[in-house]
Amino acid sequence: MKLIKLDRQSHEDCSFTINNTRDRHFLKIWHYHPELELVLILESTGTRFIGDSIAKFTPGELVLLGPNLPHMWLNDPIYFKEENEEFQARAIAIHFKQDFLGADFFTRPEMRILARLLQAAQRGLVFKNIPPEVPEQLKNLKHLEPFERSLSLLQLLKELAMLDYHPLTGAGYLSEAYNTGAGNFDKVYEYLYKNFRESISLEDVAALIPMNPSAFSRLFSKFHKKSLMRYLNEIRIGYACRLLMEPHERVSEIGFASGYNSLSNFNRQFKKVTGKTPKEYAEIHSKMP
């Protein structure tokens, strides 16, 4: 997946944008932008890729992304089939810069609760136990006058700051690595996400920069607090977890589809990352509503 910078700036009479997406499927582009993004999934299912996180998404999910955090919502294959015209992907997305109300606005004492939320969003956040009025507020924002719209967004962010939320990317993940001119990490991530189901070596990845493999390994570990192979393994296991949530998928087929050439290695690596075997993980999720 090639990493692309998108333009999410507001071109209307408001300092942030509100997009209501309704299409056959979401934008199939691995991208980033300097704006924060608040996304509510209204309809469709699939896999979301956010930084080094890979997980399933379903209707009702609410996510807040920090600036320059690479992401993509990839719909399930059924949404890309021409004969399935009744399947639609719908979402509401708000894009705003952290200084959209002024460079120092969120540094004021009254805004501390929001400043903490925006800081936490650097790793991406998914919200839990969302009260029904929150989605309604999101849906109504676009119909408000500009002044009321800004006030409503602040109120919405305050309510989100008081909810239960969890970070999506690993503690060592740094989106700034994408902008490191010396490292050109965007080439690395593009290569890993595009080829994680194939055999990948440290030498293959280091050659993309290009750098000496040992020097690259040290640089990568510095950014991520983990080795390249550990990072790659987590991408593969994250993808496998997504597939294991589907009851019709077989464990052996998922292992090969996730980049492992032996079932025993797949089982071993899966347990190392998740603490469970693939079968145990599948059984747990098959019992969930």
Secondary structure, 3 states (H helix, E strand, C coil): CCEEECCCCCCCCCCCEEEEEEECCCCCCEEECCCEEEEEEEECCEEEEECCEEEEECCCCEEEECCCCCEEEEECHHHHCCCCCCCCEEEEEEEECCCCCCCCHHHCHHHHHHHHHHHHHHHCEEEECCCCHHHHHHHHHCCCCHHHHHHHHHHHHHHHHCCEEEECCCCCCCHHHHHCCCCCHHHHHHHHHHHCCCCCCHHHHHCCCCCCHHHHHHHHHHHHCCCHHHHHHHHHHHHHHHHHCCCCCCHHHHHHHCCCCCHHHHHHHHHHHHCCCHHHHHHHHHCCC
